[in-house]
Amino acid sequence: MQMLIATRLTDGRVVFLTASHGWTESIDNGVAVDSIEAGDELLDIAQRAADIVDPYLIDVIDSESRRRPAVLREAIRAFGPSVPAASESLR
């Protein structure tokens, strides 16, 4: 399965394309597809969007508990940093 991930221009957040061609910050609310043709359609939609940059497809795994990216780099993008923020670690 694949999903489309991108960066929103207004705030730099990682977003996922939804079934209604909108954008969501939640990987669970993004649309996942299972064919090359459907993935190409997602890329076409994203490349016409004016409010995002760097759209690309990622492989995802649908587990019983939640959807997650298959690659660590994309998991970090989807779920946030793997270490606490500097300001939090200084408290």
N, C-alpha and C positions, 0 to 999 in steps of 0.2 A: 504494500500500500504506500501511496505517496500523498504528500500535502504540499501546498505552496506556502513558503515563508518569505517574508520581506521586512523591510524597515520603513516605518511610517515617518514621513518627512517632518511633520509638525512637532514631534517630541522624541524621535529616535527610538521609539519602542519597537520591539519585534512583534509582528502581526501575522496572522494566518488568514487566508481567503476563506470566506464562508460560502455555503451553498447558494445564498442569495447575492453573491458577488460583492459583499461588504467585507469588512476587516474586523477581526477580533484578536484580543491579546491572549485568549485562552486556546490552547491546542485542542482541547476537548470540543470546542465550538466550531473549529475549522472543518472544512470538507476534506474527506480522504477519498482517493480514487484508486482503482486497481488495474488500470490499463494505460498503455503508452498514449493512446489517442486522447483519453480523458485528461492525462497529465499535460499534454500539449495544449488542450483547450484552456486549462487553468493558466498556463504560461501566457497564452494569447490574451486572456482577460487581464492579467496582471500587467502586461507590457503596455496596455492602453490606459492604465490607471495613472492619474496625475499626482496622487497623494502618497505614493510609496516609491522606494528605490530598491535595487538589488533583489528582485524577485527570483526565486529558484525553487526547484522541487527537492524535498527531502524524503527519505524513506522513514516510515513510521511503523511501529508495532502496536497493535491493539491488544492490550492485556486485559485481564478481568477487572483490574482495579482502575486503570486509566490508560489513555493513549500516550505513547512516548516515542521520541525520535530514536532511530536505530543507531545513531552515531553520537558519541559523547559531545562533540563540538555543538551539535544542534540541540542536544539536551540542555547544555549550558545556556544557549540563546533562548530556548523556550521557557526554562524554569528559573533563570537568573544565575548570578555568580555562585561559584562553588565554595567561596569563602565569605565570611562576614565583611561588610563594608568597613573601611578603616575607622570611621567614626564610631561604629558599634564596638569594635575590638578595643578601643581606648577607654571605654566606660568602666 
